[in-house]
């Protein structure tokens, strides 16, 4: 992989000003925990700023889509029922600083620009790489439409599945406090295999195009 190519997610919480203080504090704590889980793997760094906005930089660009989906599913789940807007961009970095939001480069420019331009969408993708920019945005748009339609329970089940897709439905049922049959029904309703295949397609295309091992 070309070391100067990174992925950046710039995002914010939808309608955060309408939340109660307690709801907002819990939501912000969960968002920080989710972002820290990516940072803990030494593959990402993040900042939260302006109260409801965040930016996370991935040194391994293929990780970005799954991370964005996990963030969204976690906040859409039963505990929070809140949506987020996220703009994913893959591109070069000119000056990567410890304070992520002051870093510069095409990845940061594209991510911030397309977040500002978002209206009804909640997830978008862009890249200075022509092949990625030709094939991935439509996949992300379809994923965005699908994720927007999920119920809080479907979001929670899909989140648990994507964290570890080796789990059986019985194991997931225990975590969700549901019957195995009900868990399977919820997962099928979330189109969990289709979402997983879409993430795999993204990862494979990014790996091949950026010569990432």
C-alpha positions in Angstrom: 0.0 0.0 0.0 1.1 3.5 -0.7 1.8 4.9 2.8 0.5 8.3 2.0 -3.0 7.0 1.1 -5.5 7.0 4.0 -9.2 6.9 4.6 -11.0 9.7 6.5 -14.5 9.6 7.9 -16.0 13.0 8.8 -19.3 12.8 10.6 -21.9 14.4 12.9 -24.9 13.3 14.9 -28.3 14.1 13.3 -30.5 16.4 15.3 -28.3 16.4 18.4 -29.7 19.7 19.6 -33.0 18.1 20.2 -31.7 15.5 22.7 -31.9 15.8 26.4 -28.7 16.3 28.3 -28.7 12.8 29.7 -29.4 11.2 26.3 -26.7 13.3 24.7 -24.1 12.5 27.3 -24.8 8.8 27.0 -24.7 9.0 23.2 -21.4 10.9 23.2 -19.9 8.4 25.6 -20.9 5.5 23.3 -19.5 7.3 20.3 -16.2 7.9 22.0 -16.0 4.2 23.0 -16.7 3.1 19.5 -14.0 5.4 18.0 -11.6 4.3 20.7 -12.1 0.7 19.6 -10.7 1.5 16.2 -7.9 3.6 17.7 -6.9 0.7 20.0 -5.9 -1.4 17.0 -3.3 1.2 16.1 -5.0 1.6 12.7 -6.8 4.9 13.4 -6.8 8.2 15.2 -9.8 10.4 15.9 -11.1 13.7 17.2 -14.5 14.8 18.5 -15.2 18.5 18.1 -18.0 21.1 18.1 -19.9 18.8 20.5 -21.5 16.6 17.9 -18.9 16.2 15.1 -16.1 13.7 14.7 -13.3 12.8 12.4 -11.4 9.5 12.2 -8.4 8.7 10.1 -7.6 5.1 9.0 -4.1 4.2 8.1 -5.5 1.1 6.6 -8.2 2.5 4.1 -10.0 -0.8 3.7 -11.3 -0.5 7.3 -13.3 2.6 6.8 -16.6 1.3 5.4 -17.1 -1.3 8.1 -16.2 1.2 10.8 -18.7 3.7 9.4 -21.4 1.0 9.4 -20.6 -0.1 12.9 -20.7 3.5 14.2 -24.1 4.0 12.6 -25.6 0.7 13.7 -24.5 1.2 17.3 -26.1 4.6 17.5 -29.3 3.4 15.7 -29.7 0.5 18.1 -32.3 0.2 20.9 -30.2 2.1 23.5 -29.9 5.3 21.4 -32.0 5.3 18.3 -30.0 8.2 16.8 -28.7 8.5 13.3 -25.4 10.0 12.1 -24.1 11.5 8.8 -20.8 10.2 7.6 -18.6 11.1 4.6 -15.9 8.5 3.8 -13.0 9.6 1.6 -9.8 7.8 0.4 -6.9 9.9 -0.8 -3.6 11.4 0.0 -2.5 13.1 3.2 -0.2 16.1 3.1 0.2 16.8 6.8 -1.0 14.3 9.3 -1.1 15.7 12.8 -1.9 14.3 16.2 -4.9 16.7 16.3 -6.7 15.0 13.4 -9.1 17.9 12.5 -6.2 20.2 11.7 -4.5 17.6 9.3 -4.4 18.4 5.6 -4.5 16.5 2.3 -7.0 15.4 -0.3 -8.6 12.8 1.9 -9.5 15.4 4.5 -10.7 17.9 1.8 -13.0 15.4 0.1 -14.4 14.0 3.3 -15.3 17.4 4.8 -16.6 18.8 1.5 -19.0 16.0 0.9 -20.3 16.0 4.5 -21.1 19.7 4.0 -23.0 18.9 0.8 -25.0 16.0 2.3 -28.8 16.6 2.5 -31.0 13.5 2.8 -28.2 11.0 2.6 -26.5 9.6 5.7 -23.5 7.9 4.2 -21.4 8.9 1.1 -18.1 7.9 -0.4 -15.5 9.8 -2.5 -11.9 9.3 -3.6 -9.3 10.9 -5.8 -8.7 7.4 -7.1 -10.7 7.1 -10.3 -11.5 3.4 -10.2 -12.7 3.6 -6.5 -14.7 6.7 -7.3 -16.4 4.9 -10.2 -17.4 1.7 -8.4 -17.8 2.3 -4.7 -20.2 5.3 -4.4 -23.2 3.5 -5.8 -22.6 0.5 -3.4 -22.4 3.0 -0.5 -25.6 4.7 -1.6 -27.5 1.5 -1.7 -26.1 0.5 1.7 -27.1 3.9 3.0 -30.7 3.4 1.9 -30.8 0.0 3.4 -29.3 1.0 6.8 -31.8 3.9 7.0 -34.6 1.4 6.8 -33.4 -0.8 9.7 -35.3 -0.9 13.0 -33.3 -0.4 16.2 -33.5 -4.1 16.9 -32.2 -5.0 13.4 -29.4 -2.5 13.9 -28.4 -4.0 17.1 -28.4 -7.6 15.7 -26.5 -6.6 12.6 -23.9 -4.7 14.7 -23.3 -7.8 16.9 -23.0 -10.0 13.8 -20.5 -7.7 12.0 -18.3 -7.5 15.1 -17.7 -11.2 14.8 -19.3 -13.0 11.9 -18.0 -16.4 13.1 -20.7 -16.4 15.8 -23.6 -18.8 15.5 -27.2 -17.5 15.6 -27.5 -19.2 19.0 -24.6 -17.3 20.3 -26.0 -14.1 18.9 -29.4 -14.9 20.4 -27.8 -15.1 23.9 -26.2 -11.7 23.5 -29.5 -10.2 22.2 -31.6 -11.9 24.8 -33.8 -13.4 22.1 -34.7 -16.9 21.0 -32.6 -18.4 18.2 -35.5 -18.4 15.8 -36.3 -14.8 16.5 -32.6 -13.8 16.1 -32.5 -15.5 12.7 -35.6 -13.7 11.6 -34.2 -10.3 12.8 -30.8 -11.0 11.0 -32.6 -12.0 7.8 -34.6 -8.8 8.0 -31.4 -6.8 8.3 -30.0 -8.5 5.1 -26.9 -9.3 7.2 -25.2 -11.4 4.5 -25.7 -8.8 1.8 -24.2 -6.1 4.1 -21.3 -8.4 4.9 -20.8 -9.1 1.2 -20.8 -5.3 0.4 -18.2 -4.7 3.0 -16.1 -7.5 1.6 -16.4 -6.0 -1.9 -15.2 -2.6 -0.6 -12.3 -4.2 1.2 -11.2 -6.3 -1.8 -11.5 -3.4 -4.3 -9.5 -1.1 -2.0 -6.9 -3.7 -1.4 -6.4 -4.4 -5.1 -6.4 -0.8 -6.2 -4.0 0.4 -3.5 -1.8 -2.7 -3.6 -2.5 -3.3 0.0 -1.4 -6.6 1.6 
